[in-house]
Amino acid sequence: MDVELLEIRQHLGRFPPFDGLSDELLDEVAGSVEVAYFKAGSDILVLDQEVHELCYIRSGAVEVYRRGGELYNRLGEGDIFGHFSLIRNHRARFPARAMEDSLIYFIPEPAFQRLCEADDNFADFVELERPRLESTVKDDKKNSDMMITRVRKLLTRYPVMVEASTTVQEAARQITASGASAVLVLDAPGDTPRYTFRDSQDRHWQVQGILTDSDFRKHVVAEGRSPETPVGEVIGPRLIAIQSDESVQEAMLCMLRNNIHHLPVMHRRHPVGIVHLSDIIRYETGSSLYLVSNIFHQSSVEGLARLSPDVRAAFVRLVEEGADSRMVGSALSTIGRSFTRRLLELAEEELGPPPVGYCFMALGSMARNEQSIVTDQDNALVLDDDFDPARHDAYFLALAQRVSDGLDACGYPYCNGDIMATNARWRQPLSVWKQYFRDWIDHPSPERLLHSSIFFDLDTVYGENAFVEQLQDLVASRAPKSPLFLAAMGRNALNRTPPLGFFRTFVMEKDGKHNNSINLKRRGTAPMTDLIRVHALACGSRAQNSFARLDDIDRTQLLAPGVSQKLRYALEFLSMSRIRHHVIDIEHERAPDNNIEPENISDTERHNLKDAFQVLSNAQKFLKFRYPMPSRARSR
């Protein structure tokens, strides 16, 4: 795709209804566009003329009139007009005139019809006759979460690019002239075809890396390099980039995982822009992303602890804006990871650099990206095999203690089961961790695994990601081959049952404080994630999130057709019921808990709860038969 078409698709992709289109549809429409220029005061559409194109304002301003001549609307950059005529009788119902010099994209009728057929949101936008402001407000409310908004929407300029042989001085001049903060470095095609592209002059290039303002300070000025140094000698060894079709959420997570502030954005293999962390923060100011940025600006545990009310505010905002459980869980997990990372950074500043490499590992809901506002801390340390307890453990115990105490101060209480890196058992070298998992899988029993199931949800928070990846690979390769392990995990997944009695009535809690209530976590979401985990382990899934695990389970056809979809709906409903209950508690200034009273919810919600619990109950019954205890184990 040449530069002109890239600019067209990039501009279209920033405005509704095009901002929700897939990259493939955007490519199609960009390739069909015809461009026309209109001077101020000139007619674009006159009454009753034939209309066979959708009009899109690239720049300028347009006035639209009613049939009687009175002003109907004023439109600006990114607005569309002419769509009502295309949908109805192909005659201009609303004349349009350039209010100032304007550049208009004309999208032919076949392309317009293709978009209406292929994308329901696009069709709704052009068919419902909603004013632009109303549409934007409603769509923003629906699409406010970062998991839906595509990262291309944040791009405002084409990236500055230089060849690897360009001097750092010349690269600095180009960055300054363009008002950018980074430049992409190109070289001849090499061994990374996914970053190889063809430019408008039919030359082939490979994006080798990125050079930022920070790189100039660290690797040029601070190291005393000559201004004549080629940029190819200054860039890092590995390029981290993202596709334009990915979400803003994924872009932010990518930056956090890799501790970077600039992220090249690719359309397939062609660079189309660079997104900076500040771009995301500006887009999501007041949300979980703004809070994440604020976390990393704190210089003390006290400063971090003062942000606890902001976590609840961000949580409430997400729910009120219509986020689903996956969005909420991902956002809260990102916030929790950010607190942990910042505490680790502060601890390292105080204690000095670690004596050997390590990975701080999240377990349970944070690892699954399913954290809620009611949560504790579950974590562990995986240490390099060069770890020597006599010489090194004092450092890592102090590190773990600072993080654990800091998390408690920030609203993440200590784990009652002592599943924390402060426990020496969960602060071990990689080889020991591998042996833990081999023992759990090869020599299991329900009793032995009762308190170890949480370790089968694991992910990196900070440090050497390869350590955790090796553990994930070990589990994914070994678990499907151990029917005894799967049977033991399955038995544990039956310890918590849904609160259904005879005739599908509810069985209430009888524990004093929460008498005549239902604990939605203990009797709903927790057993649901337990049984999904067992199926995921059986099919060798490397996914941690429950919904992603269901996707993997679907692909392996482990369950009968339609079953995983029922589990997905049930998990979503139970999760959102729990989340909405938390919001109600917060709004009433109560400490949020997981207990609901059925008499305080609507008939519809009670009915849906029973259906969700019945799905869970059926799935648990199937679990007994799907993973039976091998006869050899029963005869002992």
C-alpha positions as CSV (number, residue, x, y, z in Angstrom):
1,M,0.0,0.0,0.0
2,D,1.5,3.3,-1.0
3,V,1.9,6.3,1.3
4,E,-1.2,8.2,-0.1
5,L,-3.5,5.2,0.6
6,L,-2.0,4.7,4.0
7,E,-2.7,8.3,4.9
8,I,-6.3,7.9,3.7
9,R,-6.9,4.7,5.7
10,Q,-5.2,6.2,8.7
11,H,-7.4,9.3,8.7
12,L,-10.6,7.3,8.1
13,G,-9.6,5.0,11.0
14,R,-9.7,7.8,13.5
15,F,-13.4,8.7,13.1
16,P,-16.7,6.9,13.5
17,P,-18.1,4.8,11.9
18,F,-14.8,3.8,10.3
19,D,-12.8,3.6,13.6
20,G,-14.4,0.2,14.4
21,L,-13.7,-1.4,11.1
22,S,-11.2,-4.2,10.7
23,D,-7.9,-3.5,8.9
24,E,-9.2,-5.5,5.9
25,L,-12.3,-3.4,5.5
26,L,-10.3,-0.2,6.0
27,D,-7.9,-1.3,3.2
28,E,-10.9,-1.9,0.9
29,V,-12.5,1.4,1.5
30,A,-9.3,3.4,1.3
31,G,-8.5,1.8,-2.1
32,S,-11.8,2.9,-3.5
33,V,-11.8,6.5,-2.4
34,E,-11.8,9.4,-4.9
35,V,-10.7,12.8,-3.7
36,A,-12.1,16.2,-4.7
37,Y,-11.4,19.8,-3.6
38,F,-14.2,22.4,-3.1
39,K,-13.6,26.1,-2.7
40,A,-15.6,27.9,0.0
41,G,-19.1,28.7,-1.1
42,S,-19.2,26.0,-3.8
43,D,-21.9,23.3,-3.9
44,I,-21.0,19.7,-3.2
45,L,-24.5,18.3,-3.4
46,V,-27.5,20.0,-4.9
47,L,-31.1,19.1,-4.2
48,D,-32.4,16.0,-6.0
49,Q,-29.1,15.3,-7.8
50,E,-28.2,11.6,-8.2
51,V,-26.0,10.4,-5.4
52,H,-23.8,7.3,-5.7
53,E,-21.1,8.1,-3.2
54,L,-20.7,8.5,0.5
55,C,-19.1,11.9,1.3
56,Y,-16.4,12.1,4.0
57,I,-14.8,15.4,5.1
58,R,-11.0,15.1,5.1
59,S,-10.5,18.8,5.9
60,G,-12.6,22.0,5.9
61,A,-16.2,22.5,6.9
62,V,-19.6,21.8,5.2
63,E,-23.1,23.2,5.7
64,V,-26.0,20.9,5.1
65,Y,-29.5,22.4,4.3
66,R,-33.1,21.2,4.4
67,R,-35.2,21.1,1.3
68,G,-36.7,24.5,2.1
69,G,-33.3,26.1,2.4
70,E,-32.9,26.4,6.2
71,L,-29.6,25.3,7.7
72,Y,-29.8,21.7,9.0
73,N,-26.3,21.0,10.2
74,R,-22.6,22.1,10.1
75,L,-20.1,19.3,9.7
76,G,-16.3,19.2,10.1
77,E,-13.3,16.9,9.8
78,G,-14.3,13.2,10.0
79,D,-18.0,13.8,9.4
80,I,-20.0,12.0,6.7
81,F,-23.0,13.1,4.6
82,G,-25.0,11.7,1.7
83,H,-25.6,8.4,3.4
84,F,-29.3,8.9,3.8
85,S,-29.6,9.4,0.0
86,L,-27.7,6.2,-0.7
87,I,-29.9,4.2,1.6
88,R,-33.2,5.6,0.2
89,N,-33.7,6.8,-3.4
90,H,-30.2,7.9,-4.5
91,R,-31.4,11.5,-4.7
92,A,-29.9,14.3,-2.5
93,R,-32.4,15.1,0.2
94,F,-30.1,17.5,2.0
95,P,-28.0,19.9,-0.2
96,A,-24.5,20.4,0.9
97,R,-22.2,23.4,0.4
98,A,-18.5,24.0,1.3
99,M,-18.4,26.5,4.2
100,E,-14.7,26.9,3.8
101,D,-12.1,25.3,1.4
102,S,-12.7,21.6,1.8
103,L,-11.2,18.3,0.8
104,I,-13.8,15.5,0.4
105,Y,-13.3,11.8,0.1
106,F,-16.0,10.2,-2.1
107,I,-16.6,6.5,-1.2
108,P,-18.4,4.7,-4.1
109,E,-21.7,3.0,-3.5
110,P,-20.4,-0.6,-3.9
111,A,-17.8,0.0,-1.2
112,F,-20.5,1.7,1.0
113,Q,-22.8,-1.3,0.6
114,R,-20.0,-3.7,1.4
115,L,-19.3,-1.9,4.6
116,C,-23.0,-2.0,5.6
117,E,-23.1,-5.8,4.9
118,A,-19.9,-6.6,6.6
119,D,-20.0,-4.5,9.7
120,D,-23.2,-4.2,11.8
121,N,-21.9,-1.2,13.8
122,F,-21.2,0.7,10.5
123,A,-24.7,-0.2,9.3
124,D,-26.3,1.0,12.5
125,F,-24.4,4.3,12.4
126,V,-25.5,5.2,8.9
127,E,-29.1,3.9,9.2
128,L,-30.3,5.2,12.5
129,E,-30.1,8.9,11.6
130,R,-28.5,9.8,14.9
131,P,-26.8,13.1,15.2
132,R,-23.0,12.9,15.2
133,L,-22.7,14.0,18.8
134,E,-25.3,11.6,20.1
135,S,-23.6,8.7,18.1
136,T,-20.2,9.6,19.4
137,V,-21.3,9.8,23.1
138,K,-23.1,6.5,22.9
139,D,-20.4,4.8,21.0
140,D,-17.7,6.2,23.3
141,K,-19.7,4.8,26.2
142,K,-19.8,1.4,24.5
143,N,-16.2,1.5,23.3
144,S,-14.5,3.5,26.0
145,D,-12.6,0.5,27.2
146,M,-9.1,0.0,25.9
147,M,-9.8,-3.6,25.0
148,I,-12.2,-2.4,22.2
149,T,-10.6,0.8,20.9
150,R,-8.0,0.0,18.2
151,V,-4.6,1.5,18.6
152,R,-4.6,3.1,15.2
153,K,-7.2,5.6,16.5
154,L,-4.4,7.2,18.5
155,L,-2.1,7.8,15.5
156,T,-1.9,11.4,14.3
157,R,1.1,11.4,12.0
158,Y,3.2,9.2,9.7
159,P,6.4,8.0,11.4
160,V,9.7,9.6,10.8
161,M,12.1,7.0,9.3
162,V,15.8,7.1,8.5
163,E,18.3,4.6,7.1
164,A,20.6,2.8,9.5
165,S,23.6,4.6,8.0
166,T,22.1,8.0,8.9
167,T,24.2,9.9,11.5
168,V,22.6,10.4,14.9
169,Q,23.0,14.2,14.3
170,E,20.9,14.0,11.1
171,A,18.4,11.8,12.8
172,A,18.1,14.4,15.6
173,R,17.6,17.1,13.1
174,Q,14.7,15.2,11.5
175,I,13.1,14.4,14.8
176,T,13.3,18.1,15.8
177,A,11.9,19.3,12.4
178,S,8.9,17.0,12.5
179,G,8.1,17.7,16.2
180,A,8.4,13.9,16.9
181,S,10.0,12.2,19.8
182,A,11.3,9.1,18.0
183,V,12.5,7.8,14.6
184,L,12.2,4.4,13.1
185,V,15.5,3.0,11.7
186,L,15.4,1.1,8.3
187,D,17.9,-1.2,6.7
188,A,18.1,-3.7,3.9
189,P,15.8,-6.7,4.4
190,G,17.2,-9.3,6.8
191,D,16.0,-12.2,8.9
192,T,12.8,-10.6,10.2
193,P,10.3,-10.8,7.4
194,R,7.4,-9.6,9.6
195,Y,9.0,-6.1,9.6
196,T,9.9,-6.1,5.9
197,F,7.9,-3.8,3.6
198,R,7.9,-2.1,0.2
199,D,7.8,1.7,0.0
200,S,6.1,3.9,-2.7
201,Q,9.2,3.7,-4.9
202,D,9.1,-0.2,-4.8
203,R,12.2,-0.5,-2.6
204,H,12.2,-3.1,0.1
205,W,13.1,-2.2,3.7
206,Q,13.2,-3.8,7.1
207,V,12.4,-1.9,10.3
208,Q,15.4,-2.6,12.4
209,G,14.6,-0.6,15.5
210,I,13.6,2.7,17.0
211,L,15.6,5.6,18.3
212,T,14.0,7.8,21.0
213,D,14.8,11.1,22.8
214,S,15.8,8.9,25.7
215,D,18.1,6.8,23.6
216,F,19.9,10.0,22.5
217,R,20.5,10.9,26.1
218,K,21.6,7.5,27.3
219,H,23.4,6.1,24.3
220,V,24.8,9.1,22.5
221,V,25.3,12.0,24.9
222,A,26.0,10.0,28.1
223,E,28.4,7.7,26.3
224,G,30.2,10.5,24.5
225,R,29.5,9.2,21.0
226,S,30.3,11.2,18.0
227,P,27.5,13.1,16.2
228,E,28.6,11.1,13.1
229,T,27.8,7.8,14.7
230,P,25.3,5.8,12.5
231,V,22.0,5.3,14.1
232,G,22.2,1.6,13.4
233,E,24.9,1.3,16.0
234,V,22.8,2.9,18.7
235,I,19.5,1.1,18.5
236,G,18.6,-1.9,20.6
237,P,18.9,-5.5,19.4
238,R,15.2,-6.2,19.4
239,L,12.3,-4.3,17.9
240,I,9.0,-4.4,19.8
241,A,6.0,-3.3,17.7
242,I,2.3,-3.8,17.6
243,Q,-0.3,-4.2,14.8
244,S,-2.6,-1.3,14.1
245,D,-5.7,-3.6,14.6
246,E,-4.7,-4.4,18.2
247,S,-6.4,-2.7,21.1
248,V,-5.2,0.3,23.1
249,Q,-5.2,-2.1,26.1
250,E,-2.8,-4.5,24.4
251,A,-0.5,-1.6,23.4
252,M,-0.4,-0.4,27.0
253,L,0.3,-3.9,28.3
254,C,3.0,-4.3,25.7
255,M,4.7,-1.1,27.0
256,L,4.4,-2.2,30.6
257,R,5.7,-5.7,30.0
258,N,8.7,-4.4,28.1
259,N,9.3,-1.2,30.1
260,I,9.1,1.1,27.0
261,H,7.4,4.4,26.3
262,H,7.4,4.3,22.4
263,L,5.7,1.6,20.4
264,P,5.9,1.4,16.6
265,V,2.6,0.6,15.0
266,M,2.5,-1.6,11.9
267,H,-0.2,-2.2,9.3
268,R,0.7,-5.7,8.5
269,R,4.4,-5.2,7.8
270,H,4.3,-1.5,6.9
271,P,5.0,1.1,9.7
272,V,2.1,3.5,10.0
273,G,3.0,5.4,13.2
274,I,4.5,5.5,16.7
275,V,2.3,5.6,19.8
276,H,3.7,7.0,23.0
277,L,2.5,6.2,26.5
278,S,1.4,9.8,26.9
279,D,-0.9,9.3,23.8
280,I,-2.7,6.5,25.7
281,I,-2.8,8.5,28.9
282,R,-4.4,11.5,27.1
283,Y,-6.9,9.3,25.5
284,E,-7.9,7.6,28.8
285,T,-7.3,10.4,31.3
286,G,-9.3,9.7,34.5
287,S,-9.4,5.9,33.8
288,S,-7.3,2.9,34.8
289,L,-4.5,4.0,32.4
290,Y,-4.2,7.4,33.9
291,L,-4.0,5.6,37.3
292,V,-1.3,3.3,36.0
293,S,0.8,6.3,34.9
294,N,0.2,7.9,38.3
295,I,1.4,4.7,40.0
296,F,4.8,4.8,38.2
297,H,5.3,8.5,39.2
298,Q,5.1,7.7,43.0
299,S,8.4,7.7,44.9
300,S,7.3,6.0,48.1
301,V,5.0,3.4,49.5
302,E,3.0,6.2,51.2
303,G,2.4,7.8,47.8
304,L,1.2,4.5,46.4
305,A,-1.1,3.8,49.3
306,R,-2.8,7.2,48.8
307,L,-3.9,6.0,45.3
308,S,-6.2,3.2,46.8
309,P,-9.4,5.4,46.5
310,D,-8.5,6.0,42.8
311,V,-8.5,2.2,42.2
312,R,-12.1,2.0,43.4
313,A,-13.0,5.1,41.4
314,A,-11.5,3.6,38.2
315,F,-13.3,0.3,38.9
316,V,-16.7,2.0,39.3
317,R,-16.2,4.1,36.2
318,L,-15.4,1.0,34.1
319,V,-18.6,-0.7,35.3
320,E,-20.8,2.3,34.8
321,E,-19.4,2.7,31.2
322,G,-20.6,-0.8,30.3
323,A,-17.3,-2.7,30.5
324,D,-17.8,-6.5,30.6
325,S,-16.1,-8.8,33.2
326,R,-13.1,-9.4,31.0
327,M,-12.4,-5.7,30.6
328,V,-12.8,-5.1,34.3
329,G,-10.6,-8.0,35.3
330,S,-7.9,-7.0,32.8
331,A,-7.9,-3.4,34.0
332,L,-7.8,-4.3,37.7
333,S,-5.1,-6.8,37.1
334,T,-3.0,-4.2,35.2
335,I,-3.4,-1.9,38.1
336,G,-2.3,-4.6,40.6
337,R,0.7,-5.5,38.4
338,S,1.6,-1.8,38.2
339,F,1.6,-1.4,42.0
340,T,3.7,-4.6,42.3
341,R,6.2,-3.4,39.6
342,R,6.6,0.0,41.2
343,L,7.1,-1.5,44.6
344,L,9.8,-3.8,43.1
345,E,11.5,-0.8,41.5
346,L,11.5,1.1,44.8
347,A,12.8,-1.9,46.6
348,E,15.7,-2.3,44.1
349,E,16.5,1.4,44.5
350,E,16.8,0.9,48.3
351,L,18.5,-2.5,48.3
352,G,20.6,-2.2,45.2
353,P,20.6,-4.4,42.1
354,P,19.7,-8.0,42.6
355,P,22.6,-10.4,43.0
356,V,21.1,-12.9,40.5
357,G,18.3,-12.7,38.0
358,Y,14.7,-13.2,39.2
359,C,11.1,-13.1,38.1
360,F,8.4,-11.9,40.4
361,M,5.5,-14.2,39.6
362,A,1.7,-13.5,39.9
363,L,-0.6,-16.3,40.8
364,G,-4.4,-16.8,40.8
365,S,-6.7,-14.0,39.6
366,M,-3.9,-11.6,38.7
367,A,-2.2,-14.2,36.6
368,R,-5.6,-14.9,34.9
369,N,-6.2,-11.1,34.4
370,E,-9.4,-11.6,36.3
371,Q,-8.7,-9.6,39.4
372,S,-11.6,-8.0,41.2
373,I,-11.8,-5.1,43.7
374,V,-12.1,-7.7,46.5
375,T,-8.8,-9.5,46.4
376,D,-5.6,-10.5,48.3
377,Q,-2.1,-11.0,47.1
378,D,-0.8,-14.3,45.7
379,N,2.8,-14.2,44.4
380,A,6.1,-16.0,44.3
381,L,9.8,-15.5,43.3
382,V,11.5,-17.6,40.7
383,L,15.3,-17.1,41.0
384,D,18.1,-17.9,38.6
385,D,19.7,-21.2,39.2
386,D,22.9,-19.4,40.3
387,F,21.0,-18.5,43.5
388,D,23.0,-19.4,46.6
389,P,20.7,-19.1,49.7
390,A,23.6,-18.3,52.0
391,R,24.8,-15.3,49.9
392,H,21.6,-14.2,48.2
393,D,18.5,-15.1,50.2
394,A,18.7,-12.2,52.6
395,Y,18.4,-9.8,49.6
396,F,15.3,-11.6,48.1
397,L,13.6,-12.0,51.5
398,A,14.0,-8.2,52.1
399,L,12.7,-7.5,48.5
400,A,9.7,-9.8,49.0
401,Q,8.9,-8.3,52.4
402,R,8.9,-4.7,51.0
403,V,6.7,-5.7,48.2
404,S,4.3,-7.7,50.3
405,D,4.0,-5.0,53.0
406,G,3.6,-2.4,50.3
407,L,0.8,-4.3,48.6
408,D,-1.0,-4.6,51.9
409,A,-0.7,-0.9,52.4
410,C,-2.2,-0.3,49.0
411,G,-5.2,-2.4,49.6
412,Y,-4.0,-5.9,48.6
413,P,-4.1,-7.8,52.0
414,Y,-1.7,-10.6,52.9
415,C,-2.6,-14.0,51.7
416,N,-4.2,-16.1,54.4
417,G,-2.7,-19.2,53.0
418,D,0.8,-17.6,53.0
419,I,1.1,-18.0,49.2
420,M,3.6,-15.1,49.0
421,A,7.2,-14.6,48.1
422,T,8.0,-13.9,51.8
423,N,7.5,-17.7,52.3
424,A,10.8,-19.4,51.7
425,R,9.0,-22.3,50.0
426,W,7.8,-19.9,47.3
427,R,11.1,-18.2,46.8
428,Q,13.2,-20.7,45.0
429,P,15.5,-21.2,41.9
430,L,13.9,-22.2,38.6
431,S,15.1,-25.8,38.9
432,V,13.3,-26.2,42.2
433,W,10.1,-24.7,40.7
434,K,10.3,-27.2,37.8
435,Q,10.6,-30.0,40.3
436,Y,7.6,-28.7,42.2
437,F,5.5,-28.8,39.1
438,R,6.8,-32.3,38.1
439,D,6.0,-33.6,41.5
440,W,2.5,-32.1,41.5
441,I,1.7,-33.5,38.0
442,D,3.5,-36.9,38.3
443,H,2.6,-37.8,41.9
444,P,-0.7,-36.1,42.6
445,S,-3.4,-36.6,45.1
446,P,-6.5,-34.4,45.7
447,E,-5.2,-33.6,49.2
448,R,-1.7,-32.6,47.9
449,L,-3.1,-30.4,45.2
450,L,-5.8,-28.7,47.3
451,H,-3.5,-25.8,48.2
452,S,-1.4,-26.0,45.0
453,S,-4.1,-25.4,42.4
454,I,-3.4,-21.7,42.5
455,F,0.1,-22.3,41.0
456,F,-1.5,-23.5,37.8
457,D,-2.5,-19.9,37.1
458,L,0.9,-18.1,36.8
459,D,2.3,-15.2,34.9
460,T,5.2,-12.7,35.0
461,V,4.8,-9.4,36.7
462,Y,8.5,-8.2,36.7
463,G,11.9,-9.6,35.8
464,E,13.0,-12.5,33.7
465,N,9.9,-13.5,31.8
466,A,11.7,-16.6,30.3
467,F,11.6,-18.2,33.8
468,V,7.8,-18.3,33.9
469,E,7.5,-19.2,30.3
470,Q,9.5,-22.3,31.0
471,L,7.2,-23.2,33.8
472,Q,4.1,-22.6,31.6
473,D,5.6,-24.8,28.9
474,L,6.4,-27.6,31.3
475,V,2.8,-27.6,32.6
476,A,1.3,-27.4,29.1
477,S,3.4,-30.4,27.8
478,R,3.2,-32.6,30.9
479,A,-0.4,-32.1,32.3
480,P,-2.3,-33.6,29.3
481,K,-0.3,-36.9,29.7
482,S,-1.2,-37.4,33.3
483,P,-4.8,-38.7,33.8
484,L,-4.1,-39.2,37.5
485,F,-3.2,-35.5,37.8
486,L,-6.3,-34.4,35.8
487,A,-8.5,-36.7,37.9
488,A,-7.1,-35.2,41.2
489,M,-7.5,-31.6,39.9
490,G,-11.0,-32.6,38.8
491,R,-11.9,-33.8,42.3
492,N,-10.7,-30.6,43.8
493,A,-12.8,-28.6,41.3
494,L,-15.9,-30.3,42.9
495,N,-15.2,-29.1,46.4
496,R,-17.2,-25.9,45.9
497,T,-20.7,-26.5,44.4
498,P,-23.3,-24.0,43.2
499,P,-26.0,-23.1,45.7
500,L,-28.9,-25.1,44.1
501,G,-31.3,-27.2,46.1
502,F,-34.3,-29.3,45.1
503,F,-36.4,-27.7,42.3
504,R,-33.5,-25.3,41.6
505,T,-34.1,-23.2,44.7
506,F,-31.2,-21.5,46.3
507,V,-29.2,-22.9,49.2
508,M,-28.3,-20.0,51.4
509,E,-25.2,-19.4,53.5
510,K,-25.7,-20.0,57.2
511,D,-22.6,-18.3,58.7
512,G,-24.0,-15.5,60.9
513,K,-22.8,-12.3,59.3
514,H,-23.8,-13.4,55.8
515,N,-26.8,-15.5,56.8
516,N,-29.4,-16.1,54.1
517,S,-27.0,-14.9,51.3
518,I,-25.1,-16.4,48.4
519,N,-21.3,-16.0,48.1
520,L,-20.9,-15.4,44.4
521,K,-17.2,-16.1,44.4
522,R,-17.1,-19.2,46.6
523,R,-20.2,-20.8,45.0
524,G,-20.0,-19.3,41.5
525,T,-17.0,-17.8,39.8
526,A,-14.4,-19.8,41.8
527,P,-15.7,-23.3,41.0
528,M,-16.3,-22.2,37.4
529,T,-12.7,-21.1,36.9
530,D,-11.6,-24.3,38.7
531,L,-13.3,-26.6,36.2
532,I,-12.3,-24.5,33.2
533,R,-8.7,-24.8,34.4
534,V,-8.9,-28.6,34.5
535,H,-10.2,-28.7,30.9
536,A,-7.5,-26.2,29.8
537,L,-4.7,-28.4,31.4
538,A,-6.2,-31.4,29.7
539,C,-5.9,-29.8,26.2
540,G,-2.4,-28.4,26.8
541,S,-3.5,-24.7,26.8
542,R,-0.9,-22.1,27.6
543,A,-3.6,-19.5,28.2
544,Q,-4.2,-18.2,31.7
545,N,-7.4,-16.2,31.3
546,S,-10.6,-18.3,31.7
547,F,-12.2,-16.9,28.5
548,A,-9.0,-17.5,26.5
549,R,-8.8,-21.0,28.0
550,L,-12.4,-21.6,26.7
551,D,-11.2,-20.6,23.3
552,D,-8.4,-23.2,23.4
553,I,-10.9,-25.8,24.7
554,D,-13.2,-25.0,21.8
555,R,-10.4,-25.5,19.3
556,T,-9.6,-29.0,20.6
557,Q,-13.2,-30.1,20.8
558,L,-12.7,-31.4,24.2
559,L,-16.3,-30.6,25.1
560,A,-19.5,-31.3,23.2
561,P,-20.6,-28.6,20.8
562,G,-22.1,-25.6,22.5
563,V,-21.0,-26.5,26.1
564,S,-18.1,-24.1,26.2
565,Q,-20.4,-21.3,25.0
566,K,-22.8,-22.0,27.8
567,L,-19.8,-21.9,30.3
568,R,-18.8,-18.6,28.8
569,Y,-22.2,-17.1,29.2
570,A,-22.6,-18.4,32.8
571,L,-19.1,-17.2,33.8
572,E,-19.8,-13.8,32.4
573,F,-23.1,-13.4,34.1
574,L,-21.8,-14.6,37.5
575,S,-18.8,-12.4,37.2
576,M,-20.8,-9.3,36.3
577,S,-23.3,-10.0,39.1
578,R,-20.5,-10.1,41.5
579,I,-18.9,-6.9,40.0
580,R,-22.1,-5.0,40.1
581,H,-22.6,-6.0,43.7
582,H,-19.2,-4.6,44.5
583,V,-20.1,-1.3,42.8
584,I,-23.4,-1.1,44.9
585,D,-21.4,-1.7,48.1
586,I,-18.9,1.0,47.2
587,E,-21.6,3.5,46.2
588,H,-23.2,2.9,49.6
589,E,-19.8,3.3,51.3
590,R,-19.8,-0.3,52.5
591,A,-16.8,-2.6,52.3
592,P,-17.4,-4.6,49.2
593,D,-18.0,-8.3,49.7
594,N,-19.1,-11.3,47.5
595,N,-22.4,-12.0,49.3
596,I,-25.7,-11.2,47.7
597,E,-29.2,-11.6,49.2
598,P,-31.6,-13.1,46.6
599,E,-34.5,-11.2,48.0
600,N,-32.7,-7.9,47.1
601,I,-32.3,-8.6,43.4
602,S,-34.9,-8.6,40.6
603,D,-36.9,-11.6,39.5
604,T,-35.0,-11.6,36.2
605,E,-31.6,-11.7,37.9
606,R,-32.7,-14.5,40.2
607,H,-33.8,-16.5,37.2
608,N,-30.6,-15.9,35.3
609,L,-28.6,-16.8,38.4
610,K,-30.4,-20.1,38.7
611,D,-29.6,-20.8,35.0
612,A,-26.0,-19.9,35.4
613,F,-25.7,-22.1,38.5
614,Q,-27.4,-24.9,36.6
615,V,-24.8,-24.7,33.8
616,L,-22.1,-24.9,36.5
617,S,-23.8,-27.8,38.2
618,N,-24.1,-29.7,34.9
619,A,-20.4,-29.0,34.0
620,Q,-19.3,-30.3,37.4
621,K,-21.3,-33.5,36.9
622,F,-19.6,-34.1,33.6
623,L,-16.1,-33.4,35.2
624,K,-16.5,-36.6,37.3
625,F,-16.9,-38.7,34.2
626,R,-14.5,-36.9,32.0
627,Y,-11.5,-37.4,34.3
628,P,-12.1,-40.6,36.3
629,M,-9.5,-41.8,38.8
630,P,-7.4,-44.5,36.9
631,S,-8.2,-48.0,38.2
632,R,-4.6,-48.5,39.3
633,A,-4.9,-45.5,41.7
634,R,-8.2,-46.7,43.1
635,S,-6.9,-50.2,43.9
636,R,-4.1,-48.9,46.3
